[in-house]
Amino acid sequence: MAHLFEPFRIREITFRNRIAVSPMCQYSSTNGFANDWHLVHLASRAVGGAGLVITEAAAVEPRGRISPQDLGIWSDAHIETLAKIVALIHNFGAVAGIQLAHAGRKASTAKPSKGGKVLDESQEGWRPLVSSSAIAFSKESPIPEALNVEGIQQIIQAFVQAAKRSLEAGFKVIEIHAAHGYLLHQFLSPLANHREDDYGGSFENRTRLLREVVEKVREVWPETYPLFVRISATDWVDKGWDIEQSIALSDKLKSLGVDLIDSSSGGIIPGINIPVKPGYQTQFAERIRREANIYTGAVGLITSPQQADQIVRTEVADIVLLGRELLRNPYWPHLAAKQLGHEKLWPVQYDRAWL
């Protein structure tokens, strides 16, 4: 039976363990460019012993950023600095992954340290915002433009071009962000999608955009490299997106070449009471893994080595994605290995930490 520190192979890529750095926005870019902060932040998690290091959400076009300070990959000019970071991650034994994203109607907001409020054009924001339907995210948010079919095709091509740039930068894993109320999730959820064309209404239609993005990205992404998708497994609201639809979607995505479902939840509308507790989302990873027969990642208040190891050992999920815990301690994987009785992972430069 697998455990937290057993290597994990997907296609032709082997991860040294089952610990992944979850995508976490750093709000530190200018015009989408990675910089020294991103280099230190991501490379230190590779030194820290994670098996997979995934960047924060990288916007596939400028209007798809959550904030003006988001990472981007909408231009060939973004490749060079990302490639330096990728090389360091690989040199330190981890696999480098990138999350490709579009914020849709949740774009153009201030970074959390500045309050997270919606920004207008006088505050570094932009218009128009786009979505599946002309429905605002909140009372404070502008009404977005509903994408027409031509606009949808442009979005698909933006993801494809971002995937090509990711390959050129040296990434070995792509994760497509279809969770947390961002654009692809806005098409999935009936709470945000009121369309009456081929991209709205039925489950088949609401999942069409994500399936087309996956299909086109898989065409340009090497067969030897893994493709992940992050979804919100439930909206936590009646008549919204739910776990049953997530299982059905995951089955379809597997047939299109997706290897792993990163199972998160929520984010489609504000003010929802989510029953947050340690491991509160692992139930979704377990059901999707079992019922759709696809690899899954568990995320959400996973903090202790014993908790993470149990998730893998009991086949709840195949990997665990840690966020805040790896912000608190980049070397969490090393300490976890020691607590769980596995061979030490420390680089030789840090051997004294074991004294």
LUMTI-732576 format. One record per residue: x, y, z of N, C-alpha, C in turn; residue in three letters. Coordinates in steps of 0.05 Angstrom, whole numbers, plus 5000, padded with zeros to 4 digits. Layout:
<atoms>
XYZXYZXYZALA ...
</atoms>
This chain:
<atoms>
501749765000500050005000501850255000MET 501150454984502750694982502750855008ALA 504851005012505051185035506051455025HIS 506151655043506651925035509351965020LEU 511351795027513951825015514651614994PHE 512651484985513051304962513051464936GLU 514951414918514951554893512251504878PRO 511551694861509051684847509551744818PHE 508851564800509351594771506751634756ARG 506651844740504451894722505651934694ILE 504751774676505951764649508951724652ARG 510551904641513451864643514852034664GLU 513252154681514252334702513952194730ILE 516252194744516252074771516652294792THR 514852304811515052494833516352344857PHE 518152474870519652324891518052254916ARG 515752394919513852324941511052424933ASN 509252404952506452474946505652754956ARG 507652924961507153194972507453394950ILE 505353564947505453764926504954044939ALA 506254244927505854514935503354614920VAL 501254684935498754774923499155054911SER 497855104888498155374877497155594896PRO 498855794901498156004920499056274909MET 497056444904497656704893499556864911CYS 501556994899503557144913503157444910GLN 501557534890500957814886503557984885TYR 505457884870508158014870509158064842SER 507458034821508358074794507758354784SER 509258444764508758684749508358604720THR 506058664709505458584681505658284677ASN 505158124698505157834695507857704698GLY 509957854701512657734701513357614728PHE 514557374728515757264751518257414758ALA 519057414783521457564792522957414814ASN 524757554827526357414848524657304870ASP 522457434877520757324898519757044890TRP 518757024866517656764856519956554856HIS 522256634848524556444847525156334874LEU 525356514894526056424921523756264933VAL 521356364930518956234941518655954931HIS 518855914904518355644893520755464896LEU 523155564891525455394893525955304922ALA 525255464941525655384969523755154977SER 521455134964519654904969520754644956ARG 522254674935523654444923525954354941ALA 527554544951529554484971528254354996VAL 525854455002524454355025523454075024GLY 523653945000523053664998520453584984GLY 518853784975516353714961516953554936ALA 515053384928515353234903514553394878GLY 512553564882511453724860511154014870LEU 512154204855511854484862510254624839VAL 507854714846506154844826506055144830ILE 506455294809506255584811503455674820THR 503355924827500756044831499256054804GLU 496756124804495156154780496556344761ALA 497156254737498356414716496156484696ALA 495556744693493456824675494156784646ALA 492256674631492656624603492156864585VAL 491057074597490857334583490657544604GLU 491357794597491458004618488858044633PRO 486558034619483958084632483157844650ARG 484657624649484157394665485557384691GLY 487057604698488357614724486257664746ARG 486757554769485157624793485857904802ILE 488357964803489258234812491358334792SER 491958584792494058694775496858574780PRO 497158454804499758344812499958034807GLN 498057924792498157634787500357554767ASP 501257304770503057194750501557154724LEU 503057174702501857144675503556974657GLY 502256854637503656704616502256754589ILE 501357004586499957074561501857174539TRP 504457204546506357304527508857134526SER 510057114503512656974501514757094519ASP 514457354525516457494542516457384570ALA 514257244578514157134605515856884608HIS 516656764586517856494588520556504601ILE 522256704596525056704605525256684635GLU 523856854650524056854679522856594691THR 520756504679519556244688521456014684LEU 522856014662524755794656526955784676ALA 527956004686529956004707528955874733LYS 526455934739525255814763524855514760ILE 523955434737523555154731526155004733VAL 528255114722530854974723531754934752ALA 531355124769532155094797530454884811LEU 527854894807526054684819527054404811ILE 527554364786528554104777531254034788HIS 533054234789535654184800535554094829ASN 533554174844533254104872531453864876PHE 530853714855529553454858526553444856GLY 525253674854522353674851521553694822ALA 518953654816517853694789516453964789VAL 516854114768515654384766512954364751ALA 510854474763508254494750507254774749GLY 505454834731504355094728501255074727ILE 499955254741497055264739496155484720GLN 494655404700493655594679490755674687LEU 490255944686487756034697486656284683ALA 484056324686482756564677480656634698HIS 480656874709478956944731476157014723ALA 475657074697472957144689471757374704GLY 469357344715467957564729469257634756ARG 471057464766472457524791475057664787LYS 475557764763478057904757477958194767ALA 480358334765480558614770479858684799SER 481158544818480758604846483458674859THR 483358814881485858884895486958634909ALA 489458624913490658394928489658394957LYS 489558174970488458154997489558355017PRO 492158415015493358605034492358885030SER 491058935007489859195001486759185003LYS 485758965014482858945019481358775000GLY 482458704977481158524959478658634945GLY 478358894945475959014933476259024903LYS 473959054889473859084860475259344853VAL 476959334832478459564823477159664797LEU 477059934794476160044768478660134753ASP 478260244729480460324712482360524725GLU 481360694743482960894756484760774778SER 484360514784485760384806487360144796GLN 488260144772489659924759487859694750GLU 485259734752483459534744482859554714GLY 481059384704480359384676477459294671TRP 476559364648473859294639474059244609ARG 472359074597470258934612471358674624PRO 469858574644470258304654468558124637LEU 469257874635467757684619466957434635VAL 464757304627463857074641462056904623SER 460956694634459056534619456456684614SER 455556844633453156994631453557274643SER 451857454637452057734647450857744675ALA 452257614694451357604722453757674739ILE 453457874755455657964772456257764794ALA 458757754803459557574825458257664851PHE 458157924856457058024881455758294876SER 454558414896453358674894455458894887LYS 457858844896459959044891461359004864GLU 460858774851462258714826460858824802SER 462258894781460958984756459658744742PRO 457658804726456458594710458358524687ILE 459058274684460958204663459458174636PRO 461058174615459958114588459757814585GLU 457557714575457357434568458957374543ALA 460757194544462457124521460657014499LEU 461157104475459856984451461556744442ASN 460656604422462156364413464956434403VAL 465156664390467856744381469656804405GLU 468556934425470056984449470856734464GLY 469156534464469756284476472056144462ILE 472056154436474256044420476956184426GLN 476756444430479156594437480256504464GLN 478456454483479356354510480756084507ILE 479555914491480755644487483555674476ILE 483855844456486455884444488456014463GLN 487456184481489256294502490356084520ALA 488755884527489755664543491755494527PHE 491155454502493055294485495755434482VAL 495755694477498255834474499755844500GLN 498255864523499555854549500855584554ALA 499555374545500755104548503255084532ALA 503355184508505755184491508055334505LYS 507355564516509455714531510455564555ARG 508555424569509355274592511355054585SER 510854924562512754724553515454844547LEU 515455064534517955194527519555284552GLU 518055354573519355434598520455194613ALA 519654954606520754714618518954574638GLY 516454674642514654544661514054264652PHE 513554084671512853804665510053734673LYS 508653914687505853874694504354124689VAL 502054104677500154324675497654254691ILE 496754444707494154424720492354644709GLU 490054564698488054754688486154824712ILE 485855084717484355174740481355204732HIS 479755024741476855034736475355034762ALA 476455164782475255174809474955454819ALA 473955474844473955714860472455954848HIS 470555894830468956104819470156254796GLY 472456164786473756294763472456204737TYR 473456304715471956294690470956014682LEU 472655814683471755554674469655444693LEU 469855504719467855424739465255584733HIS 465455824724463155984718461455864696GLN 462755714678461255564658460055304669PHE 461455184688460554924699458054964716LEU 457955164733455955194753453355324743SER 451055204747448555324739447955584755PRO 449455634776449055874791450156114776LEU 452056074759453256294743452756274714ALA 451956034704451555994676448555974670ASN 447456184657444656184649444356194619HIS 446356094605446356094576444255914565ARG 443455964540441455794526442555684500GLU 445255704497446455594473447855334479ASP 449855254463451254994466453054994490ASP 453355224504455155244527453555294553TYR 450955244553449355284577447055094578GLY 445855074602443454914605444154634616GLY 444454444599444854164607447754134618SER 448153914632450853834642452753824618PHE 451953694597453653664574454553934563GLU 452654124562453354394552455054554571ASN 454354544597455854704616458754604619ARG 459254354614461954244615463554264589THR 462154364568463354364541465954534540ARG 465954774551468354944549470754804563LEU 470354704587472654574600473554334584LEU 471754184574472553944558474054034533ARG 473254254520474654344496477354454503GLU 477554594525480154694534482054454539VAL 481154264554482754024559483653884533VAL 481753844516482353704491484453844474GLU 484154114472486154264456488854284470LYS 488854314496491354324511492854054509VAL 491253834511492553574510493853524482ARG 492753654462493953624435496653744433GLU 497253954449499854084447501654014471VAL 500553874491502153794514503153514510TRP 505653454514506753194508505252964521PRO 504952744507503652504518505152404542GLU 507752464544509352364567508952524592THR 507652754590507352934613504552934624TYR 504252954651501552954663500053204659PRO 497353174659495553404658493553374681LEU 493453584698491653584721489353794715PHE 487153754729485053954729484154004758VAL 484054254767482954314793480054394790ARG 478354264805475554324805474554394833ILE 472354544835470854564859468854334859SER 469154134875467453904874464653954882ALA 464154174897461454264903461454564907THR 459154684901458754964907457755004935ASP 457054794949455954804976453254944977TRP 451754944954449155074952447254894936VAL 444854874945442854724931442554834902ASP 442154654883441854724855444354844842LYS 446654804856449154884845450654644834GLY 453254684828454954464821455354284845TRP 455454024841455653834864457453604858ASP 457753434878459653214876458853014854ILE 456352964851455452774830456252874802GLU 455853134797456753244772459853244769GLN 461153274791464053264791465152994784SER 463852784794464652514787464152464758ILE 461852544747461252504719463252664701ALA 463852914709465753074695468552934695LEU 469352844718472052724720472252484702SER 470152324700470152094682470552194653ASP 469252404645469552514618472352624614LYS 473452764634476152874631478252664629LEU 477852444643479752224641479952124612LYS 477652104599477652004571479052194552SER 479352454561480552654544483552684550LEU 484552534569487452544575488252684600GLY 486252744617486952854644487752624662VAL 489852664677491052454694490252474723ASP 489652724733489152754762487252984766LEU 485252944784483453154792484253264819ILE 484853514820485553654845482853754856ASP 482053634879479253664888478953864910SER 478254104902477654324921474654364922SER 473754604931470854654931470354954935SER 467855034929466855304935467855514916GLY 467055764922468055994908466256124887GLY 464055994880462456094857460756344865ILE 459856354890458456594899459356654928ILE 459156904936460156974963458156904985PRO 459156905009457356885032456356605039GLY 457656395028456756125033457956025059ILE 456355885075457355765100458555495094ASN 461155475092462555225086463455095112ILE 462854845117463654705142466654645143PRO 468254845147471154815146472154675172VAL 473754475168475054325189477454175177LYS 479254065192481553925181480653705161PRO 481753715137481153515117478253525106GLY 476953755108474053765102473453705072TYR 475453725055474953675027475853395017GLN 477153245035478252985026476052795018THR 473652825028471452645020470952664990GLN 471352894978470852924949473052784933PHE 475452814942477652674928477252374929ALA 476352274952475951984955473751884936GLU 471452024935469251934918470051944888ARG 471352164880472152194852474151974845ILE 476051924863478051714858476751444854ARG 474851384871473551124871471551094848ARG 469851294844467651264825468351344797GLU 470351524793471151594766473751444758ALA 474951304777477351144772479551314760ASN 480151534774482251714765483851804789ILE 486451864785488051964806486852224817TYR 487152264843486152514855488252634875THR 487952894879489553034899487653144920GLY 488453124945486853224968488053484977ALA 486353684983487253944992485354055012VAL 486354225030484554355049485054285078GLY 486454465093487154425121488354155127LEU 490254075110491953845115494553955128ILE 495053885153497254015167499253825179THR 498453595189500253415203501253195184SER 503753095189504752875173503052625175PRO 501952565199500352335203497752355187GLN 496552585187494152635172494652595142GLN 496752715132497452695103498052405096ALA 499552265113500251985107497751805106ASP 495951855125493551695126491851735101GLN 491751975090490252025065491251855043ILE 493951835041495051665019494851375025VAL 495451295050495351005058492550885055ARG 490551035061487850935060486450975033THR 488051075014487151104986484851304984GLU 484951505001483051734998483851894974VAL 486451934971487552084948490351974942ALA 491452054919494051954911496252154919ASP 495652404921497552604930496052794949ILE 497552934965496453154982497753414973VAL 496053624971497053884963496854064988LEU 499154164996499254335020499654625012LEU 498154805025498355085019499555235043GLY 497855315061498755485084500855345101ARG 500755085103502754945120505454975107GLU 505654975081508255005068509155295067LEU 507255485071508055765074509355795102LEU 508155665121509255685149511955555151ARG 512255325137514755175139515355045112ASN 517155165096517955045071519154765073PRO 520154705097521554455102519854245115TYR 517254285114515354095125515753815115TRP 516353765089516753485081519153345095PRO 521253495101523553385115522653295143HIS 521253475157520353405184518353175184LEU 516653175164514752955161516152685157ALA 518252685141519752435137520852335163ALA 521952515178523152435204520952325223LYS 518752465225516552375243515452105235GLN 515352055209514051805198516051585195LEU 518651635202520651425202521751355175GLY 521751555156522951505130525751625128HIS 527151535107529851635103529851945101GLU 531852065113531852355114532152465085LYS 530952705081530952835055532753075055LEU 533753165078535253415079537553415059TRP 537953645045540353675029542753665048PRO 545053575037547353545054548153795069VAL 547554025056548254285069546754325095GLN 544554185099542954215123543153975142TYR 545053805138545253565155545253625185ASP 546353855192546553925221543753955234ARG 541753995217539054015228538153755242ALA 539553535236538853275248540353225274TRP 542153395280543753345305542053405330LEU 
</atoms>
